[in-house]
Amino acid sequence: MDEKRGPAKRYGGKPFKKGGGRRPGGYGVGRSSGPPSNSTAAEDLAEYILRVLARDPDALQFDRKMMGSRRCRLGVTCEPTITGRLIGKDGKTITALRNLVRAAASRHGKRVDIEIQ
């Protein structure tokens, strides 16, 4: 290493601390420890994104099924022309949406599956 240059600094010149970034109170702060509610933010997020993708919010019908205490299936019924828009080319749109919703749901200890009918 060159004498004039020091080691690369991370995070705007602040020294890196091992274990940093934890909030006071330990693990699990901000997460609900009680039983999950019937509606979660992940399901609402999925509904919102699907309505925007469909361009006609009234054309979609949603059916939420609770499958146990921590699992939910969100069924979407729509016309075939809208189905293609929701699925996307080679299924990339629906795959990305499923990944996004699963990540959001896992923060609350749930699993949300999206099924387009």
N, CA, C and O atoms as a printed pandas DataFrame, in Angstrom:
     atom_number atom_name residue_name chain_id  residue_number  x_coord  y_coord  z_coord
0              1         N          MET        A               1    0.846   -1.159    0.000
1              2        CA          MET        A               1    0.000    0.000    0.000
2              3         C          MET        A               1    0.901    1.234    0.000
3              4         O          MET        A               1    1.963    1.245    0.624
4              5         N          ASP        A               2    0.468    2.251   -0.696
5              6        CA          ASP        A               2    1.211    3.498   -0.792
6              7         C          ASP        A               2    1.193    4.230    0.553
7              8         O          ASP        A               2    0.186    4.203    1.261
8              9         N          GLU        A               3    2.305    4.883    0.904
9             10        CA          GLU        A               3    2.400    5.582    2.180
10            11         C          GLU        A               3    1.439    6.768    2.259
11            12         O          GLU        A               3    0.915    7.060    3.334
12            13         N          LYS        A               4    1.200    7.452    1.146
13            14        CA          LYS        A               4    0.350    8.633    1.155
14            15         C          LYS        A               4   -1.123    8.263    1.313
15            16         O          LYS        A               4   -1.917    9.035    1.850
16            17         N          ARG        A               5   -1.458    7.124    0.857
17            18        CA          ARG        A               5   -2.865    6.692    0.908
18            19         C          ARG        A               5   -3.094    5.807    2.117
19            20         O          ARG        A               5   -2.276    4.949    2.448
20            21         N          GLY        A               6   -4.201    6.030    2.755
21            22        CA          GLY        A               6   -4.575    5.177    3.878
22            23         C          GLY        A               6   -5.551    4.117    3.399
23            24         O          GLY        A               6   -5.872    4.050    2.212
24            25         N          PRO        A               7   -6.009    3.309    4.299
25            26        CA          PRO        A               7   -6.992    2.310    3.907
26            27         C          PRO        A               7   -8.298    2.990    3.485
27            28         O          PRO        A               7   -8.613    4.094    3.928
28            29         N          ALA        A               8   -9.032    2.318    2.637
29            30        CA          ALA        A               8  -10.301    2.870    2.158
30            31         C          ALA        A               8  -11.254    3.041    3.331
31            32         O          ALA        A               8  -11.372    2.161    4.184
32            33         N          LYS        A               9  -11.920    4.164    3.362
33            34        CA          LYS        A               9  -12.858    4.434    4.445
34            35         C          LYS        A               9  -14.258    4.102    3.967
35            36         O          LYS        A               9  -14.628    4.386    2.828
36            37         N          ARG        A              10  -15.015    3.508    4.838
37            38        CA          ARG        A              10  -16.383    3.114    4.515
38            39         C          ARG        A              10  -17.351    4.091    5.156
39            40         O          ARG        A              10  -17.038    4.741    6.154
40            41         N          TYR        A              11  -18.498    4.179    4.578
41            42        CA          TYR        A              11  -19.612    4.908    5.152
42            43         C          TYR        A              11  -19.253    6.358    5.467
43            44         O          TYR        A              11  -19.486    6.837    6.577
44            45         N          GLY        A              12  -18.688    7.048    4.486
45            46        CA          GLY        A              12  -18.430    8.466    4.643
46            47         C          GLY        A              12  -17.322    8.795    5.614
47            48         O          GLY        A              12  -17.360    9.857    6.235
48            49         N          GLY        A              13  -16.346    7.940    5.770
49            50        CA          GLY        A              13  -15.226    8.222    6.633
50            51         C          GLY        A              13  -15.405    7.754    8.059
51            52         O          GLY        A              13  -14.483    7.872    8.866
52            53         N          LYS        A              14  -16.563    7.228    8.387
53            54        CA          LYS        A              14  -16.764    6.720    9.740
54            55         C          LYS        A              14  -16.155    5.330    9.835
55            56         O          LYS        A              14  -16.303    4.538    8.904
56            57         N          PRO        A              15  -15.488    5.017   10.907
57            58        CA          PRO        A              15  -14.908    3.683   11.031
58            59         C          PRO        A              15  -15.997    2.625   11.139
59            60         O          PRO        A              15  -17.056    2.852   11.723
60            61         N          PHE        A              16  -15.717    1.497   10.576
61            62        CA          PHE        A              16  -16.681    0.401   10.567
62            63         C          PHE        A              16  -16.691   -0.266   11.937
63            64         O          PHE        A              16  -15.646   -0.648   12.466
64            65         N          LYS        A              17  -17.888   -0.399   12.502
65            66        CA          LYS        A              17  -18.019   -1.063   13.799
66            67         C          LYS        A              17  -18.743   -2.378   13.591
67            68         O          LYS        A              17  -19.788   -2.431   12.943
68            69         N          LYS        A              18  -18.194   -3.410   14.133
69            70        CA          LYS        A              18  -18.833   -4.710   14.025
70            71         C          LYS        A              18  -20.101   -4.724   14.872
71            72         O          LYS        A              18  -20.090   -4.327   16.037
72            73         N          GLY        A              19  -21.188   -5.186   14.268
73            74        CA          GLY        A              19  -22.439   -5.267   14.992
74            75         C          GLY        A              19  -23.198   -3.955   15.033
75            76         O          GLY        A              19  -24.186   -3.835   15.758
76            77         N          GLY        A              20  -22.759   -2.982   14.278
77            78        CA          GLY        A              20  -23.442   -1.694   14.260
78            79         C          GLY        A              20  -24.766   -1.787   13.519
79            80         O          GLY        A              20  -25.005   -2.756   12.798
80            81         N          GLY        A              21  -25.600   -0.827   13.682
81            82        CA          GLY        A              21  -26.870   -0.804   12.994
82            83         C          GLY        A              21  -28.016   -1.392   13.784
83            84         O          GLY        A              21  -29.165   -1.338   13.346
84            85         N          ARG        A              22  -27.726   -1.945   14.926
85            86        CA          ARG        A              22  -28.802   -2.475   15.765
86            87         C          ARG        A              22  -29.505   -1.343   16.469
87            88         O          ARG        A              22  -28.886   -0.354   16.862
88            89         N          ARG        A              23  -30.771   -1.493   16.620
89            90        CA          ARG        A              23  -31.540   -0.502   17.359
90            91         C          ARG        A              23  -31.520   -0.844   18.838
91            92         O          ARG        A              23  -31.345   -2.004   19.212
92            93         N          PRO        A              24  -31.699    0.161   19.673
93            94        CA          PRO        A              24  -31.766   -0.128   21.103
94            95         C          PRO        A              24  -32.942   -1.057   21.403
95            96         O          PRO        A              24  -34.011   -0.921   20.808
96            97         N          GLY        A              25  -32.751   -1.958   22.284
97            98        CA          GLY        A              25  -33.830   -2.869   22.642
98            99         C          GLY        A              25  -33.595   -4.280   22.160
99           100         O          GLY        A              25  -34.354   -5.181   22.516
100          101         N          GLY        A              26  -32.562   -4.503   21.358
101          102        CA          GLY        A              26  -32.253   -5.862   20.934
102          103         C          GLY        A              26  -32.953   -6.251   19.651
103          104         O          GLY        A              26  -33.422   -5.403   18.892
104          105         N          TYR        A              27  -33.012   -7.531   19.430
105          106        CA          TYR        A              27  -33.578   -8.056   18.198
106          107         C          TYR        A              27  -35.095   -7.987   18.216
107          108         O          TYR        A              27  -35.719   -8.035   19.277
108          109         N          GLY        A              28  -35.675   -7.876   17.040
109          110        CA          GLY        A              28  -37.120   -7.950   16.915
110          111         C          GLY        A              28  -37.855   -6.674   17.256
111          112         O          GLY        A              28  -39.076   -6.696   17.415
112          113         N          VAL        A              29  -37.159   -5.575   17.370
113          114        CA          VAL        A              29  -37.834   -4.318   17.685
114          115         C          VAL        A              29  -38.640   -3.895   16.469
115          116         O          VAL        A              29  -38.129   -3.887   15.349
116          117         N          GLY        A              30  -39.879   -3.548   16.684
117          118        CA          GLY        A              30  -40.730   -3.101   15.594
118          119         C          GLY        A              30  -41.512   -4.209   14.931
119          120         O          GLY        A              30  -42.381   -3.941   14.102
120          121         N          ARG        A              31  -41.231   -5.414   15.267
121          122        CA          ARG        A              31  -41.967   -6.533   14.678
122          123         C          ARG        A              31  -43.055   -6.962   15.642
123          124         O          ARG        A              31  -42.876   -6.945   16.860
124          125         N          SER        A              32  -44.162   -7.338   15.085
125          126        CA          SER        A              32  -45.262   -7.748   15.956
126          127         C          SER        A              32  -45.007   -9.155   16.463
127          128         O          SER        A              32  -44.690  -10.054   15.685
128          129         N          SER        A              33  -45.144   -9.343   17.750
129          130        CA          SER        A              33  -44.922  -10.662   18.327
130          131         C          SER        A              33  -46.236  -11.373   18.588
131          132         O          SER        A              33  -46.251  -12.567   18.886
132          133         N          GLY        A              34  -47.340  -10.644   18.479
133          134        CA          GLY        A              34  -48.656  -11.236   18.702
134          135         C          GLY        A              34  -49.141  -11.962   17.472
135          136         O          GLY        A              34  -48.408  -12.088   16.491
136          137         N          PRO        A              35  -50.373  -12.442   17.514
137          138        CA          PRO        A              35  -50.915  -13.126   16.358
138          139         C          PRO        A              35  -51.100  -12.154   15.203
139          140         O          PRO        A              35  -51.465  -10.998   15.420
140          141         N          PRO        A              36  -50.852  -12.610   13.967
141          142        CA          PRO        A              36  -50.973  -11.717   12.829
142          143         C          PRO        A              36  -52.428  -11.334   12.567
143          144         O          PRO        A              36  -53.347  -12.105   12.848
144          145         N          SER        A              37  -52.619  -10.153   12.034
145          146        CA          SER        A              37  -53.969   -9.698   11.736
146          147         C          SER        A              37  -54.434  -10.300   10.416
147          148         O          SER        A              37  -53.651  -10.913    9.691
148          149         N          ASN        A              38  -55.714  -10.120   10.113
149          150        CA          ASN        A              38  -56.260  -10.666    8.872
150          151         C          ASN        A              38  -55.699   -9.960    7.655
151          152         O          ASN        A              38  -55.572  -10.580    6.599
152          153         N          SER        A              39  -55.363   -8.694    7.765
153          154        CA          SER        A              39  -54.834   -7.937    6.654
154          155         C          SER        A              39  -53.446   -7.432    7.013
155          156         O          SER        A              39  -53.248   -6.853    8.082
156          157         N          THR        A              40  -52.503   -7.646    6.140
157          158        CA          THR        A              40  -51.160   -7.163    6.382
158          159         C          THR        A              40  -50.789   -6.134    5.336
159          160         O          THR        A              40  -51.465   -5.985    4.318
160          161         N          ALA        A              41  -49.720   -5.436    5.598
161          162        CA          ALA        A              41  -49.235   -4.439    4.661
162          163         C          ALA        A              41  -48.804   -5.092    3.353
163          164         O          ALA        A              41  -48.920   -4.478    2.292
164          165         N          ALA        A              42  -48.310   -6.323    3.411
165          166        CA          ALA        A              42  -47.866   -7.007    2.200
166          167         C          ALA        A              42  -49.045   -7.295    1.270
167          168         O          ALA        A              42  -48.931   -7.138    0.054
168          169         N          GLU        A              43  -50.161   -7.710    1.833
169          170        CA          GLU        A              43  -51.346   -7.972    1.008
170          171         C          GLU        A              43  -51.884   -6.685    0.415
171          172         O          GLU        A              43  -52.290   -6.654   -0.747
172          173         N          ASP        A              44  -51.891   -5.622    1.205
173          174        CA          ASP        A              44  -52.344   -4.331    0.700
174          175         C          ASP        A              44  -51.417   -3.816   -0.392
175          176         O          ASP        A              44  -51.871   -3.219   -1.369
176          177         N          LEU        A              45  -50.120   -4.046   -0.227
177          178        CA          LEU        A              45  -49.149   -3.657   -1.245
178          179         C          LEU        A              45  -49.407   -4.407   -2.547
179          180         O          LEU        A              45  -49.379   -3.808   -3.623
180          181         N          ALA        A              46  -49.654   -5.699   -2.462
181          182        CA          ALA        A              46  -49.924   -6.500   -3.652
182          183         C          ALA        A              46  -51.184   -6.008   -4.362
183          184         O          ALA        A              46  -51.200   -5.881   -5.586
184          185         N          GLU        A              47  -52.226   -5.733   -3.605
185          186        CA          GLU        A              47  -53.471   -5.233   -4.204
186          187         C          GLU        A              47  -53.240   -3.907   -4.904
187          188         O          GLU        A              47  -53.722   -3.698   -6.017
188          189         N          TYR        A              48  -52.512   -3.017   -4.262
189          190        CA          TYR        A              48  -52.253   -1.709   -4.858
190          191         C          TYR        A              48  -51.491   -1.846   -6.170
191          192         O          TYR        A              48  -51.878   -1.249   -7.175
192          193         N          ILE        A              49  -50.414   -2.624   -6.173
193          194        CA          ILE        A              49  -49.603   -2.778   -7.383
194          195         C          ILE        A              49  -50.407   -3.439   -8.495
195          196         O          ILE        A              49  -50.309   -3.031   -9.653
196          197         N          LEU        A              50  -51.197   -4.450   -8.160
197          198        CA          LEU        A              50  -52.007   -5.117   -9.179
198          199         C          LEU        A              50  -53.052   -4.176   -9.772
199          200         O          LEU        A              50  -53.313   -4.220  -10.974
200          201         N          ARG        A              51  -53.643   -3.334   -8.947
201          202        CA          ARG        A              51  -54.629   -2.366   -9.458
202          203         C          ARG        A              51  -53.973   -1.359  -10.402
203          204         O          ARG        A              51  -54.562   -0.974  -11.412
204          205         N          VAL        A              52  -52.761   -0.937  -10.070
205          206        CA          VAL        A              52  -52.050    0.001  -10.942
206          207         C          VAL        A              52  -51.670   -0.674  -12.259
207          208         O          VAL        A              52  -51.799   -0.068  -13.323
208          209         N          LEU        A              53  -51.209   -1.910  -12.197
209          210        CA          LEU        A              53  -50.839   -2.633  -13.412
210          211         C          LEU        A              53  -52.046   -2.893  -14.314
211          212         O          LEU        A              53  -51.922   -2.875  -15.539
212          213         N          ALA        A              54  -53.194   -3.131  -13.718
213          214        CA          ALA        A              54  -54.388   -3.445  -14.495
214          215         C          ALA        A              54  -54.940   -2.226  -15.211
215          216         O          ALA        A              54  -55.664   -2.371  -16.196
216          217         N          ARG        A              55  -54.617   -1.031  -14.740
217          218        CA          ARG        A              55  -55.087    0.236  -15.294
218          219         C          ARG        A              55  -56.592    0.446  -15.126
219          220         O          ARG        A              55  -57.089    1.546  -15.368
220          221         N          ASP        A              56  -57.310   -0.575  -14.722
221          222        CA          ASP        A              56  -58.739   -0.464  -14.443
222          223         C          ASP        A              56  -58.989   -1.153  -13.110
223          224         O          ASP        A              56  -59.158   -2.372  -13.077
224          225         N          PRO        A              57  -59.015   -0.412  -12.018
225          226        CA          PRO        A              57  -59.113   -1.028  -10.688
226          227         C          PRO        A              57  -60.392   -1.826  -10.471
227          228         O          PRO        A              57  -60.417   -2.743   -9.650
228          229         N          ASP        A              58  -61.452   -1.489  -11.198
229          230        CA          ASP        A              58  -62.721   -2.189  -11.002
230          231         C          ASP        A              58  -62.754   -3.545  -11.691
231          232         O          ASP        A              58  -63.659   -4.341  -11.436
232          233         N          ALA        A              59  -61.787   -3.824  -12.558
233          234        CA          ALA        A              59  -61.782   -5.081  -13.305
234          235         C          ALA        A              59  -61.227   -6.243  -12.486
235          236         O          ALA        A              59  -61.359   -7.399  -12.887
236          237         N          LEU        A              60  -60.616   -5.954  -11.359
237          238        CA          LEU        A              60  -60.002   -6.993  -10.539
238          239         C          LEU        A              60  -60.894   -7.337   -9.357
239          240         O          LEU        A              60  -61.545   -6.471   -8.772
240          241         N          GLN        A              61  -60.908   -8.621   -9.021
241          242        CA          GLN        A              61  -61.596   -9.091   -7.823
242          243         C          GLN        A              61  -60.589   -9.871   -6.992
243          244         O          GLN        A              61  -59.909  -10.765   -7.496
244          245         N          PHE        A              62  -60.502   -9.522   -5.720
245          246        CA          PHE        A              62  -59.530  -10.146   -4.829
246          247         C          PHE        A              62  -60.233  -11.060   -3.845
247          248         O          PHE        A              62  -61.314  -10.755   -3.341
248          249         N          ASP        A              63  -59.588  -12.193   -3.586
249          250        CA          ASP        A              63  -60.102  -13.164   -2.627
250          251         C          ASP        A              63  -58.958  -13.541   -1.699
251          252         O          ASP        A              63  -57.988  -14.170   -2.124
252          253         N          ARG        A              64  -59.070  -13.153   -0.423
253          254        CA          ARG        A              64  -58.034  -13.468    0.564
254          255         C          ARG        A              64  -58.453  -14.694    1.354
255          256         O          ARG        A              64  -59.539  -14.738    1.933
256          257         N          LYS        A              65  -57.576  -15.689    1.368
257          258        CA          LYS        A              65  -57.827  -16.907    2.145
258          259         C          LYS        A              65  -56.711  -17.072    3.161
259          260         O          LYS        A              65  -55.530  -17.095    2.816
260          261         N          MET        A              66  -57.107  -17.184    4.409
261          262        CA          MET        A              66  -56.132  -17.471    5.461
262          263         C          MET        A              66  -55.941  -18.985    5.512
263          264         O          MET        A              66  -56.907  -19.735    5.653
264          265         N          MET        A              67  -54.716  -19.417    5.399
265          266        CA          MET        A              67  -54.389  -20.833    5.418
266          267         C          MET        A              67  -53.471  -21.081    6.610
267          268         O          MET        A              67  -52.263  -21.264    6.462
268          269         N          GLY        A              68  -54.063  -21.081    7.768
269          270        CA          GLY        A              68  -53.272  -21.181    8.986
270          271         C          GLY        A              68  -53.068  -19.791    9.559
271          272         O          GLY        A              68  -53.611  -18.809    9.052
272          273         N          SER        A              69  -52.294  -19.722   10.600
273          274        CA          SER        A              69  -52.134  -18.438   11.275
274          275         C          SER        A              69  -51.128  -17.527   10.591
275          276         O          SER        A              69  -51.185  -16.310   10.770
276          277         N          ARG        A              70  -50.218  -18.078    9.822
277          278        CA          ARG        A              70  -49.161  -17.267    9.245
278          279         C          ARG        A              70  -49.084  -17.341    7.725
279          280         O          ARG        A              70  -48.086  -16.919    7.140
280          281         N          ARG        A              71  -50.104  -17.861    7.085
281          282        CA          ARG        A              71  -50.061  -18.002    5.633
282          283         C          ARG        A              71  -51.349  -17.487    5.024
283          284         O          ARG        A              71  -52.434  -17.716    5.559
284          285         N          CYS        A              72  -51.226  -16.791    3.902
285          286        CA          CYS        A              72  -52.389  -16.214    3.239
286          287         C          CYS        A              72  -52.230  -16.398    1.737
287          288         O          CYS        A              72  -51.126  -16.302    1.199
288          289         N          ARG        A              73  -53.337  -16.661    1.073
289          290        CA          ARG        A              73  -53.351  -16.757   -0.390
290          291         C          ARG        A              73  -54.223  -15.638   -0.919
291          292         O          ARG        A              73  -55.383  -15.504   -0.531
292          293         N          LEU        A              74  -53.662  -14.838   -1.803
293          294        CA          LEU        A              74  -54.381  -13.735   -2.416
294          295         C          LEU        A              74  -54.719  -14.145   -3.842
295          296         O          LEU        A              74  -53.848  -14.178   -4.711
296          297         N          GLY        A              75  -55.991  -14.456   -4.076
297          298        CA          GLY        A              75  -56.452  -14.846   -5.406
298          299         C          GLY        A              75  -56.950  -13.628   -6.162
299          300         O          GLY        A              75  -57.673  -12.797   -5.612
300          301         N          VAL        A              76  -56.558  -13.524   -7.431
301          302        CA          VAL        A              76  -56.946  -12.397   -8.261
302          303         C          VAL        A              76  -57.708  -12.935   -9.463
303          304         O          VAL        A              76  -57.191  -13.767  -10.209
304          305         N          THR        A              77  -58.935  -12.463   -9.650
305          306        CA          THR        A              77  -59.749  -12.865  -10.782
306          307         C          THR        A              77  -59.929  -11.649  -11.683
307          308         O          THR        A              77  -60.296  -10.571  -11.214
308          309         N          CYS        A              78  -59.668  -11.827  -12.985
309          310        CA          CYS        A              78  -59.800  -10.722  -13.925
310          311         C          CYS        A              78  -60.031  -11.261  -15.333
311          312         O          CYS        A              78  -60.052  -12.473  -15.549
312          313         N          GLU        A              79  -60.204  -10.352  -16.284
313          314        CA          GLU        A              79  -60.411  -10.716  -17.682
314          315         C          GLU        A              79  -59.104  -11.216  -18.292
315          316         O          GLU        A              79  -58.027  -10.867  -17.808
316          317         N          PRO        A              80  -59.183  -12.029  -19.349
317          318        CA          PRO        A              80  -57.950  -12.559  -19.961
318          319         C          PRO        A              80  -57.023  -11.480  -20.520
319          320         O          PRO        A              80  -55.805  -11.659  -20.518
320          321         N          THR        A              81  -57.577  -10.361  -20.999
321          322        CA          THR        A              81  -56.703   -9.305  -21.526
322          323         C          THR        A              81  -55.877   -8.666  -20.418
323          324         O          THR        A              81  -54.729   -8.282  -20.638
324          325         N          ILE        A              82  -56.450   -8.552  -19.245
325          326        CA          ILE        A              82  -55.734   -7.966  -18.110
326          327         C          ILE        A              82  -54.777   -8.980  -17.503
327          328         O          ILE        A              82  -53.740   -8.615  -16.950
328          329         N          THR        A              83  -55.129  -10.249  -17.608
329          330        CA          THR        A              83  -54.269  -11.306  -17.056
330          331         C          THR        A              83  -52.884  -11.249  -17.685
331          332         O          THR        A              83  -51.875  -11.377  -16.991
332          333         N          GLY        A              84  -52.835  -11.058  -19.000
333          334        CA          GLY        A              84  -51.547  -10.968  -19.694
334          335         C          GLY        A              84  -50.713   -9.802  -19.214
335          336         O          GLY        A              84  -49.491   -9.908  -19.122
336          337         N          ARG        A              85  -51.355   -8.696  -18.909
337          338        CA          ARG        A              85  -50.642   -7.523  -18.419
338          339         C          ARG        A              85  -50.090   -7.775  -17.023
339          340         O          ARG        A              85  -48.997   -7.313  -16.697
340          341         N          LEU        A              86  -50.837   -8.503  -16.194
341          342        CA          LEU        A              86  -50.380   -8.778  -14.833
342          343         C          LEU        A              86  -49.235   -9.785  -14.808
343          344         O          LEU        A              86  -48.306   -9.661  -14.011
344          345         N          ILE        A              87  -49.307  -10.774  -15.679
345          346        CA          ILE        A              87  -48.267  -11.810  -15.705
346          347         C          ILE        A              87  -46.985  -11.274  -16.318
347          348         O          ILE        A              87  -45.898  -11.550  -15.811
348          349         N          GLY        A              88  -47.092  -10.511  -17.402
349          350        CA          GLY        A              88  -45.911   -9.936  -18.040
350          351         C          GLY        A              88  -45.240  -10.925  -18.962
351          352         O          GLY        A              88  -45.627  -12.090  -19.045
352          353         N          LYS        A              89  -44.241  -10.447  -19.643
353          354        CA          LYS        A              89  -43.526  -11.273  -20.617
354          355         C          LYS        A              89  -42.724  -12.347  -19.891
355          356         O          LYS        A              89  -41.898  -12.052  -19.027
356          357         N          ASP        A              90  -42.981  -13.580  -20.256
357          358        CA          ASP        A              90  -42.338  -14.755  -19.645
358          359         C          ASP        A              90  -42.567  -14.827  -18.140
359          360         O          ASP        A              90  -41.794  -15.479  -17.438
360          361         N          GLY        A              91  -43.614  -14.172  -17.624
361          362        CA          GLY        A              91  -43.942  -14.230  -16.208
362          363         C          GLY        A              91  -43.043  -13.398  -15.319
363          364         O          GLY        A              91  -43.025  -13.589  -14.103
364          365         N          LYS        A              92  -42.293  -12.474  -15.908
365          366        CA          LYS        A              92  -41.336  -11.695  -15.121
366          367         C          LYS        A              92  -42.026  -10.712  -14.180
367          368         O          LYS        A              92  -41.542  -10.471  -13.074
368          369         N          THR        A              93  -43.148  -10.145  -14.608
369          370        CA          THR        A              93  -43.832   -9.163  -13.766
370          371         C          THR        A              93  -44.402   -9.821  -12.523
371          372         O          THR        A              93  -44.195   -9.326  -11.415
372          373         N          ILE        A              94  -45.114  -10.925  -12.685
373          374        CA          ILE        A              94  -45.730  -11.590  -11.537
374          375         C          ILE        A              94  -44.661  -12.202  -10.627
375          376         O          ILE        A              94  -44.842  -12.245   -9.410
376          377         N          THR        A              95  -43.566  -12.669  -11.193
377          378        CA          THR        A              95  -42.479  -13.220  -10.383
378          379         C          THR        A              95  -41.853  -12.131   -9.518
379          380         O          THR        A              95  -41.585  -12.348   -8.337
380          381         N          ALA        A              96  -41.623  -10.969  -10.105
381          382        CA          ALA        A              96  -41.059   -9.865   -9.338
382          383         C          ALA        A              96  -42.020   -9.413   -8.237
383          384         O          ALA        A              96  -41.598   -9.117   -7.120
384          385         N          LEU        A              97  -43.314   -9.363   -8.560
385          386        CA          LEU        A              97  -44.303   -8.968   -7.560
386          387         C          LEU        A              97  -44.373   -9.983   -6.431
387          388         O          LEU        A              97  -44.453   -9.603   -5.263
388          389         N          ARG        A              98  -44.344  -11.264   -6.761
389          390        CA          ARG        A              98  -44.373  -12.301   -5.722
390          391         C          ARG        A              98  -43.163  -12.189   -4.806
391          392         O          ARG        A              98  -43.292  -12.313   -3.588
392          393         N          ASN        A              99  -41.985  -11.957   -5.386
393          394        CA          ASN        A              99  -40.776  -11.808   -4.567
394          395         C          ASN        A              99  -40.864  -10.591   -3.649
395          396         O          ASN        A              99  -40.469  -10.658   -2.485
396          397         N          LEU        A             100  -41.377   -9.492   -4.168
397          398        CA          LEU        A             100  -41.517   -8.279   -3.381
398          399         C          LEU        A             100  -42.485   -8.471   -2.219
399          400         O          LEU        A             100  -42.212   -8.048   -1.095
400          401         N          VAL        A             101  -43.617   -9.110   -2.499
401          402        CA          VAL        A             101  -44.632   -9.313   -1.469
402          403         C          VAL        A             101  -44.160  -10.329   -0.435
403          404         O          VAL        A             101  -44.435  -10.163    0.753
404          405         N          ARG        A             102  -43.466  -11.361   -0.854
405          406        CA          ARG        A             102  -42.934  -12.337    0.109
406          407         C          ARG        A             102  -41.912  -11.693    1.029
407          408         O          ARG        A             102  -41.875  -11.993    2.222
408          409         N          ALA        A             103  -41.079  -10.806    0.483
409          410        CA          ALA        A             103  -40.093  -10.125    1.318
410          411         C          ALA        A             103  -40.780   -9.211    2.332
411          412         O          ALA        A             103  -40.372   -9.143    3.491
412          413         N          ALA        A             104  -41.821   -8.510    1.889
413          414        CA          ALA        A             104  -42.550   -7.626    2.806
414          415         C          ALA        A             104  -43.276   -8.427    3.875
415          416         O          ALA        A             104  -43.324   -8.011    5.032
416          417         N          ALA        A             105  -43.838   -9.567    3.506
417          418        CA          ALA        A             105  -44.582  -10.391    4.464
418          419         C          ALA        A             105  -43.654  -11.076    5.453
419          420         O          ALA        A             105  -44.019  -11.278    6.611
420          421         N          SER        A             106  -42.462  -11.435    5.009
421          422        CA          SER        A             106  -41.541  -12.146    5.904
422          423         C          SER        A             106  -41.074  -11.258    7.055
423          424         O          SER        A             106  -40.644  -11.766    8.091
424          425         N          ARG        A             107  -41.154   -9.953    6.887
425          426        CA          ARG        A             107  -40.800   -9.045    7.990
426          427         C          ARG        A             107  -41.777   -9.172    9.140
427          428         O          ARG        A             107  -41.441   -8.850   10.280
428          429         N          HIS        A             108  -42.990   -9.641    8.851
429          430        CA          HIS        A             108  -44.003   -9.822    9.880
430          431         C          HIS        A             108  -44.195  -11.292   10.239
431          432         O          HIS        A             108  -45.108  -11.640   10.987
432          433         N          GLY        A             109  -43.335  -12.145    9.705
433          434        CA          GLY        A             109  -43.415  -13.562   10.024
434          435         C          GLY        A             109  -44.539  -14.274    9.290
435          436         O          GLY        A             109  -45.014  -15.312    9.750
436          437         N          LYS        A             110  -44.970  -13.735    8.160
437          438        CA          LYS        A             110  -46.045  -14.341    7.385
438          439         C          LYS        A             110  -45.551  -14.741    6.011
439          440         O          LYS        A             110  -44.430  -14.423    5.614
440          441         N          ARG        A             111  -46.407  -15.443    5.298
441          442        CA          ARG        A             111  -46.142  -15.787    3.911
442          443         C          ARG        A             111  -47.402  -15.478    3.113
443          444         O          ARG        A             111  -48.497  -15.904    3.481
444          445         N          VAL        A             112  -47.245  -14.740    2.028
445          446        CA          VAL        A             112  -48.367  -14.364    1.184
446          447         C          VAL        A             112  -48.091  -14.904   -0.212
447          448         O          VAL        A             112  -47.056  -14.602   -0.807
448          449         N          ASP        A             113  -49.017  -15.702   -0.733
449          450        CA          ASP        A             113  -48.922  -16.244   -2.083
450          451         C          ASP        A             113  -49.925  -15.526   -2.962
451          452         O          ASP        A             113  -51.041  -15.249   -2.525
452          453         N          ILE        A             114  -49.546  -15.219   -4.203
453          454        CA          ILE        A             114  -50.432  -14.557   -5.151
454          455         C          ILE        A             114  -50.772  -15.557   -6.243
455          456         O          ILE        A             114  -49.892  -16.181   -6.836
456          457         N          GLU        A             115  -52.051  -15.696   -6.491
457          458        CA          GLU        A             115  -52.536  -16.624   -7.508
458          459         C          GLU        A             115  -53.459  -15.868   -8.459
459          460         O          GLU        A             115  -54.463  -15.297   -8.033
460          461         N          ILE        A             116  -53.120  -15.864   -9.743
461          462        CA          ILE        A             116  -53.955  -15.189  -10.743
462          463         C          ILE        A             116  -54.793  -16.242  -11.435
463          464         O          ILE        A             116  -54.275  -17.229  -11.957
464          465         N          GLN        A             117  -56.111  -16.016  -11.430
465          466        CA          GLN        A             117  -57.030  -17.012  -11.991
466          467         C          GLN        A             117  -57.638  -16.501  -13.272
467          468         O          GLN        A             117  -58.439  -17.197  -13.896
